[in-house]
Amino acid sequence: MRLCAANPAFRPAYKRINGILITLCAVFLVLCPFRVHGEVCARPQAGSVVTEPPDLRSKNGILEINMTAENVKESDGRTRYCFVDDQGRESPSLRVNPGDRIIIHLKNAMTEMPHAAAVAQHAHSHAAGGECASGAMTLVSTNLHFHGLTIPPTCHQDDVLKTSLEPGDTFDYSFRIPDDEAPGLYWYHPHIHGFGKPQLLGGASGALIVEGIERAKKEVAGLPERVLIIRDQDLVNPNSPPSKSEPVVPKFMIDKDGDSANNGTGFGKPAKDLSINYVPVPYPDYPPATIQIKPGEKQLWRLLNASAITYLNIQMLFGHTPQQLGLVAMDGVPIGLGTGNQDALDAVNWQTHLGIPPGSRVEFIVQAPAAGQDALLVTRTVDTGPGGENDTNRALAKIVASADAAEPISRLQSAPQPLLSPAEKWLGAVAPVRVRHLYFSEKLTDPNDPASAVEFYLTEEGKTPKMFEMNAPPDLVAQQGTVEDWIIENRSAELHAFHIHQLHFLLLEYMGRQVNENFLRDTVNVPYYGGRLLTYPSIRIRVDFRDPNTVGIFPYHCHLLEHEDKGMMGTILVEPAQGDQKMSAEGQHKALPESRTAQ
């Protein structure tokens, strides 16, 4: 080009080409600033207006997308992670209908971090052979888990035990949303054992919506809907003292992971900062994000707790007055669906606050404040126990009612066809074939310090607690076509969130008391042991293996990812149904007592 510029005969053409290049660069700077300036996994500023994730919708029964996993190290040492489509849109919401096929061409474009090599030696290797036995799991490995969907745990669908993409790898996911999948909010995120926490803290997560909730819950028909994803991240201001507006709290303690331990006051330094649709709300002043809405408007809010370790307790305040939130779905399943009770299906469960463990989702009706009225979306403190993290009271967003507020990008059908009732009997009415007994426990470096845990276990009664091993045989064996009751105790001094892949379950008992929930879950809290009870805190759930898509091997674990990463996980093999319905010898278990004496 310099030779052309030096020759007078070529100067006019050179100037035109140079002008075109400058114009193209300028356009590229506008359209893709994060690429030019190195802003991979770009994030908005604190106090920004909350915008919704972009929608990617299925067409003619197929949603086919290219997705890339990326990462970037920030100046303060934190690492951002994200999934982007081929147009650079970050963490898009995937919107599909029952029966649709999802095809994701996933590429791992992550780069090695300076400290990645140091931790890679702890990676979990797999047996050789096949596309879904690709090798090590490291800090820059990736895969996808489709949390809550009832799809097979097999290669190219929802396998997380063997599928691992290393930088430069590509991999195709292809699976079909079941015709009877409950309409509601699900989500996707990487599930790299040993390294799930840093990737989720870095923001690698997105929503997946199965359309049709208005067909089940007529109260939401015609409403505008809004997707809100709460994520946690390492503290932006870790050395700042608490805000002077807060009460004086005891000097904070630090757990073995370097997070602020629960001080029992609801204030002080939190373990993690939170963000709402990536708008950060950092400690210590918690400058709220802004949600714009039309005065008095009703909306359906779909809220996902995509945090790695933070529990939420959501509340909307007008001034200081809590407002009613109309719960219509939990963990992707509409309230009352499948019960056979039309009154339960038609009803809205009105609450003033909603507890949401990490990984869980709630969908609820809100009504906007009047113009000029002070309103906040907040999360209240959660008592995680003496060994848990500090999950504090804090604002998430101010809700600003204005006549010129933009409409949410999606609105539900106003006159939908009613959803057909599920063909299967309500889970609560099916007799379990067995009762299993499992328990959470931890290994402490200091027996007198409940925040000193270094190993985490999820164990079946009668077996020796051990950290999860990737190549070990399945811990449990069940039969497709059956249901089981699981009693899950917590023998540790911190709160845990039980989650199982591929299916939903029904909560039957909580702390020894019967509950009568008319909805299903895929994640639930198990209360911590405070040392003052004669029995360990426990829950009882009915686990549903009736769907043929549950056949295979898949995990159950605590959804606090630092616990899962450090061993609090097991696997279950669900065998195909047999004509005589007999269990394999490995799968036979006697029903166990429903309580245990604290030792």
Secondary structure, DSSP 8 states (H G I E B T S, - for coil): -HHHHHSGGGHHHHHHHHHHHHHHHHHHHHH-HHHHTT-TT----TT-B-----EEE-BTTEEEEEEEEEEEE-TTS-EEEEEEETT--BS-EEEE-TT-EEEEEEEE-----TTHHHHHTT-----S-STT------TT-B--EEET-----STTTT--SS--B-TT-EEEEEEE--TT--SEEEEEE---TTSHHHHHHTT--EEEEES-HHHH-GGGTT-EEEEEEEEEE--SSTT----TTS-------B-TTS-BB--SSS-S--SSEEEETTEEE-TTT---EEEEE-TT-EEEEEEEE--SS--EEEEEEETTEE--EEEEEETTEETTTTSS-HHHHH--EEES-EEE-TT-EEEEEEE---TT--EEEEE--B---TTSB-B--EEEEEEEE-TT----SEE--SS-------SS--GGGS--S-EEEEEEEEEESSTT-TT-EEEEEEEETTS------TTS--SEEEETT-EEEEEEEE-SSS-EEEEESS--EEEEEETTEE---SS-BSEEEE----S-SSB--EEEEEEE--SGGG-EEEEEEESSHHHHHTT-EEEEEEE---TT----GGG------S--B--
